[in-house]
């Protein structure tokens, strides 16, 4: 099973969760997204 990685578009603020980096932002077309996977809280933050 692949782990999800999280990316943010610096241009419009859209966040993506994907096993691979998206080629561009689907909302504004910005080609460079910044990975924020290691800036998020632990897995327990997202579960009950």
Secondary structure by P-SEA (a helix, b strand, c coil): cbbbbbbbcccccccccccccccccccccccbbbbccccccccccccc
